[in-house]
């Protein structure tokens, strides 16, 4: 079993579909490469994932004693959270549904193992 450093963010007010677009950009990349991608991305999900990645790196270094230069993103999960349901009044007494979606984000970091030949 490989040691993993985990950071999670719950109940964020962004739809999982929008957050997965950014998560696909950084999946299986090294931590330094993922940081640079997120810093240069102009999306709300990029800001959220950047803070989450920085937290995961801090957890890896401080709690697990991992080397920061060897870290890579083993797993990036974006799951749907609970949906807030609101209603907008419309013509002729009708109500229009508004779904304010939330998401849960999880990042798992592992150390890269270089095999000697």
BELCOR-V121718 format. One record per backbone hydrogen bond with DSSP energy under -0.5 kcal/mol. NH is the residue of the N-H (numbers start at 1). CO is the residue of the C=O. If there is no record, write none. Layout:
BEGIN
nh=NH co=CO
nh=NH co=CO
END
This chain:
BEGIN
nh=5 co=109
nh=7 co=107
nh=9 co=105
nh=12 co=103
nh=14 co=12
nh=19 co=15
nh=20 co=16
nh=21 co=17
nh=22 co=18
nh=23 co=19
nh=24 co=20
nh=25 co=22
nh=26 co=22
nh=26 co=23
nh=27 co=23
nh=28 co=73
nh=29 co=26
nh=31 co=71
nh=34 co=30
nh=35 co=31
nh=36 co=32
nh=37 co=33
nh=38 co=34
nh=39 co=35
nh=40 co=36
nh=41 co=38
nh=47 co=43
nh=48 co=44
nh=49 co=45
nh=50 co=46
nh=51 co=47
nh=52 co=48
nh=53 co=49
nh=54 co=50
nh=55 co=51
nh=56 co=52
nh=57 co=53
nh=58 co=54
nh=59 co=55
nh=60 co=56
nh=61 co=57
nh=62 co=58
nh=63 co=59
nh=64 co=59
nh=66 co=60
nh=68 co=66
nh=70 co=67
nh=71 co=68
nh=72 co=110
nh=73 co=29
nh=74 co=72
nh=74 co=108
nh=75 co=108
nh=77 co=106
nh=79 co=104
nh=81 co=102
nh=84 co=100
nh=85 co=83
nh=86 co=84
nh=86 co=98
nh=88 co=96
nh=90 co=94
nh=93 co=90
nh=94 co=91
nh=96 co=88
nh=98 co=86
nh=100 co=84
nh=100 co=98
nh=101 co=99
nh=103 co=12
nh=104 co=79
nh=105 co=9
nh=106 co=77
nh=107 co=7
nh=108 co=75
nh=109 co=5
nh=110 co=72
nh=112 co=70
nh=114 co=112
nh=115 co=113
END
